[in-house]
């Protein structure tokens, strides 16, 4: 156990590695503020996808988000575009659904980004939320 701690500590001092890791994270994630800004000008360049359960989507979701439940991702893969960036979100930064979905879609050749903080992060910024509206499934 002690040897692993030393290895981790040593890696955290590797500034070149840290730079690469954070550069990759920035390339494939977007903040709530960044998404809100994109919504004002660049709607045609991305598809926003809510991966949460149906009931949670109905209670409230980010404007323009389509609903593709995480457990139906593989069955609905043809719904995603390889010509647009697919911005994925789930519940919060603690939930790993959007990371898992992003990994799956990227491995299938779909461009993806993850919304940092998920729906909870968006809501915390007090940005617009659509409530009590049935999903607009991708067609």
C-alpha positions as CSV (number, residue, x, y, z in Angstrom):
1,X,0.0,0.0,0.0
2,X,2.8,2.4,0.9
3,X,4.6,1.9,-2.4
4,X,1.4,2.8,-4.3
5,X,1.0,6.0,-2.4
6,X,4.6,6.9,-3.3
7,X,4.0,6.2,-6.9
8,X,0.8,8.4,-7.0
9,X,2.6,11.2,-5.2
10,X,5.5,11.0,-7.7
11,X,3.1,11.1,-10.6
12,X,1.4,14.2,-9.2
13,X,4.7,16.0,-9.4
14,X,5.0,15.2,-13.1
15,X,3.9,18.6,-14.6
16,X,4.2,17.4,-18.2
17,X,1.8,14.5,-17.5
18,X,-0.6,16.9,-15.6
19,X,-0.6,19.3,-18.5
20,X,-1.6,16.5,-20.9
21,X,-4.3,15.1,-18.6
22,X,-5.9,18.5,-18.1
23,X,-5.6,19.4,-21.7
24,X,-7.5,16.3,-22.6
25,X,-10.2,17.0,-20.0
26,X,-10.7,20.5,-21.3
27,X,-11.0,19.3,-24.9
28,X,-13.8,16.8,-24.0
29,X,-15.8,18.6,-21.4
30,X,-17.8,21.8,-21.2
31,X,-18.9,23.9,-18.2
32,X,-22.5,25.0,-17.6
33,X,-21.4,28.5,-18.5
34,X,-19.8,27.4,-21.7
35,X,-22.9,25.4,-22.7
36,X,-25.2,28.3,-21.9
37,X,-23.0,30.5,-24.1
38,X,-23.1,28.0,-26.9
39,X,-26.9,27.8,-26.7
40,X,-27.1,31.4,-27.6
41,X,-25.1,31.1,-30.8
42,X,-24.2,27.6,-31.9
43,X,-27.2,25.3,-31.6
44,X,-26.6,23.7,-35.0
45,X,-23.1,22.5,-34.0
46,X,-24.1,20.1,-31.3
47,X,-26.8,17.8,-29.9
48,X,-27.4,18.0,-26.2
49,X,-28.3,14.6,-24.7
50,X,-29.9,13.9,-21.3
51,X,-29.0,10.4,-20.1
52,X,-31.1,10.5,-16.9
53,X,-34.2,8.4,-16.2
54,X,-37.5,9.4,-17.8
55,X,-39.1,10.7,-14.7
56,X,-36.2,12.9,-13.9
57,X,-36.2,14.3,-17.5
58,X,-39.8,15.2,-17.2
59,X,-39.3,16.9,-13.8
60,X,-36.7,19.2,-15.4
61,X,-34.1,19.2,-18.2
62,X,-31.8,21.6,-19.9
63,X,-33.4,23.4,-22.9
64,X,-32.9,21.7,-26.3
65,X,-31.9,18.4,-24.6
66,X,-33.1,15.2,-26.2
67,X,-33.7,12.3,-23.9
68,X,-31.8,9.0,-24.4
69,X,-31.8,7.0,-21.2
70,X,-28.4,5.6,-20.4
71,X,-29.8,2.1,-20.4
72,X,-31.0,2.5,-24.0
73,X,-27.8,4.0,-25.3
74,X,-26.7,1.0,-27.4
75,X,-30.2,0.5,-28.8
76,X,-30.5,4.2,-29.9
77,X,-26.9,4.7,-31.2
78,X,-28.2,5.4,-34.7
79,X,-29.9,8.5,-33.2
80,X,-26.5,10.2,-32.6
81,X,-24.7,12.3,-35.2
82,X,-21.1,11.9,-36.3
83,X,-21.3,15.3,-37.8
84,X,-22.1,17.2,-34.6
85,X,-20.6,17.2,-31.1
86,X,-22.8,15.1,-28.8
87,X,-22.8,16.9,-25.4
88,X,-23.9,14.4,-22.7
89,X,-25.1,14.9,-19.2
90,X,-26.5,13.0,-16.3
91,X,-27.2,13.7,-12.7
92,X,-24.1,15.3,-11.2
93,X,-20.3,15.1,-11.2
94,X,-20.6,12.1,-8.9
95,X,-22.6,10.1,-11.5
96,X,-20.5,8.3,-14.0
97,X,-23.2,7.7,-16.6
98,X,-22.1,10.5,-18.9
99,X,-18.5,9.4,-18.8
100,X,-19.4,5.8,-19.6
101,X,-21.7,6.9,-22.4
102,X,-19.0,9.3,-23.8
103,X,-16.5,6.5,-23.8
104,X,-18.9,4.2,-25.6
105,X,-19.9,6.8,-28.2
106,X,-16.3,7.9,-28.8
107,X,-15.3,4.2,-29.3
108,X,-18.0,4.0,-32.0
109,X,-16.7,7.2,-33.7
110,X,-19.1,9.8,-32.4
111,X,-17.7,13.2,-31.2
112,X,-18.5,13.8,-27.6
113,X,-18.2,16.2,-24.7
114,X,-19.4,15.9,-21.1
115,X,-21.2,18.6,-19.3
116,X,-19.2,19.3,-16.1
117,X,-21.4,18.9,-13.0
118,X,-24.3,17.3,-15.0
119,X,-27.9,18.5,-14.5
120,X,-27.1,19.5,-10.9
121,X,-24.3,21.8,-12.0
122,X,-26.5,23.4,-14.6
123,X,-29.3,23.9,-12.1
124,X,-26.9,25.3,-9.5
125,X,-26.0,28.1,-11.9
126,X,-29.7,29.0,-12.1
127,X,-29.9,28.6,-15.9
128,X,-33.2,27.9,-17.6
129,X,-34.8,24.5,-17.1
130,X,-37.7,23.0,-19.0
131,X,-40.2,21.3,-16.6
132,X,-43.1,18.9,-17.1
133,X,-42.5,18.4,-20.8
134,X,-42.4,15.0,-22.5
135,X,-39.1,14.1,-24.3
136,X,-38.4,15.1,-27.8
137,X,-36.9,11.8,-29.0
138,X,-34.4,12.0,-31.8
139,X,-35.9,10.9,-35.1
